[in-house]
Every structure is written in structure tokens, then in C-alpha cells.
Amino acid sequence: MVVRIRLGRGTPFPRREAANSGVARLTASLMTIVSISLGSFGLWRVGADLGWAGDFVFRSGILSHWQVWIAGACVAQYLAWRLSRYARKTVQTLPDTESAEETPTVVPVVSNV
């Protein structure tokens, strides 16, 4: 015996592309600040290696290399760029609620005084 259950399609779920555009814009702004911070750590480490700056915070380990900090800055800035592109792409335009009949007409008054 074969039992077949047929379900209706139901109402389709509308895809809202702009659902997270505000969050994406905020995260992109924060990622830009993080990128600047990571880049400054990388430049500080380069300056410490060249003897132009004081001692670096991390003396040993993976975080003591300037390449790690610069690569982190590049990755953070790339993510910020992608998030801002996503937010810009998904901005929805608001529908125009006023029609032409409801908009008042303004007539300029010219006086020759």
C-alpha cells in the first residue's frame, strides 16, 4: 500500500533583501574602526622593529609579528567593504504615498514694487 500526502503550496514567503541593511551598515562602520586599529598596531610593530617607536605590547608569539596585524587590517577592511556594498544594494525605496491630486500647487507671487 502506498500512501501519498499532498500538501498545498500555501502562501509564498516574500524575500526581503533589505531586512538586515541597517545592521550591515552598522557592522561595516565598526569593521572600519577595527581595521584602522589593527593597521595602527601593525605600523607600531614596524616602528618598533626599526627602532622608531617604543616597545610593542606583545613581545613573543603570533601577535608579535607586523604581518599578522596588517593582514588582519586588510581582512577587516575587506569585510567592511563587502558589508557596505550589501547594505547599499538592499536599500529599499519607500513607495510614494501622495498622488498628484493631493499635492498642493504653489503659485509664485511676483510684485513690481
N, C-alpha and C positions, 0 to 999 in steps of 0.2 A: 504494500500500500504506500502511495506517495502522497504526502500532504504538502500542498503549496499555499503559502500565505502571501497574499498580495496586499501591499500597503500602498495607499495613495501617495502622490508626490508631496502633498502638503504645500504650505506657502514657502517660496524660496527665501532664503536668508540673504538680505541685501548686504553687499560688501561695502563697508565704509572705509575708504582708503585714508581718510583724514582723522581716524579715531585717535591716533597717537601722535599727531603732528606737534602738539604743544609740548608733550613730554620729550619728543625727539629734539625740538628746538632748545629746550632747557638743558638736556643732556649734552647737546653739541656745544653749548656755551661753557658748560662745566669742563668738557673734554679739552676745549681750547685753553682754559686756565691750567689744567693739568699738564698739557703739552708744554706750555711756557715754563712751568715749574720744573718739569723733567729736563727741558733744554738748559735751564739755568744750572741745574745740578751737573749736567754734562760739561758745560763750559767751566764751571767751578773746578771740576776734576781735571780738565785740560790745563787750566791755570795752575792748579796745584802741582801737576806733573812738570810744568815748565818753570816752576818757582815764582810765578807771578802772584799767586794767591796763598792764603793761609792753608792750614791743614784741612784735609777733606774729612767729612763726617765718618765715612766708612773707610777703615784702614786696610781691611782684607776682605776677601770673599767676592762673590759675583757682583755685588753693588759697588765695589771699589774701582770698576773699570768705566771709563768715559763712554765706551761704545754702547754699553748697556743703556745708559741714560739717554744718549742721542737716539738710539733705536726706539726706545720707549716713547720719546717725544714725537718721533716720526709716526709711530703707530697710533698714538693718541690723536695727533692732528689729522691723520687719515680717517679715523673713526669719526671725528668731529665733522669733517668734510662730507662724509657719506650720510651722517645723520641730518645735517643741514640740507643736503640735497633731497633726502627723503621728505623732510618737513616742507620744503618749498614745493615739491611735486604734488603733495597731497593737500595743499591748501584749497579749501572749497570756497567758491564764490557764493555769497549769500543771494538768495533769489530776490528779485526786485518786487517789493510788495505794493508799491504805488503804481497806479496806471496813469496814463496821460490825461484822463478826465479829472482825476483828483488833484493833480498838480496845479497850484495856482499860477496864473500868468502875471508876471511883473512887467509893468509898462514904465519905462524911464520917463521922468518929468524933466523937460528942458525949459529953462527960463532965460530970457534975454534981458536981464536987469542991469 
